[in-house]
Amino acid sequence: MRLSAKSRGGAQLGYNVKIQKVERPTNTSFYVNFPAAIAEATDVQKGEEMEWLVEDRNTFILKRIRDRKSFLNKKKSKTKIPLA
């Protein structure tokens, strides 16, 4: 696992994987394993649909088809602090 600061909004979590190639008499397939640590951290469910987006030859993005709510609370507190 690695952390990269090269992202669109701050630090980015990365995980190294290897591509597997399976050659059959009728076709060839490539497989990418989805690391359990990332699946658990992002609450990926069995059977959930994803789509691959190709940004360029070196950047592949795996995106959920249906957006899920973030675990992070992005709303700022509306609590007013009295000035002394």
Buried (B, 14 or more C-beta within 10 A) or exposed (E): EEEEEEEEEEEEEEEEEEEEEEEEEEEEEEEEEEEEEBEEEEEBEEEEEEEEEEEEEEEEEEEEEEEEEEEEEEEEEEEEEEEE
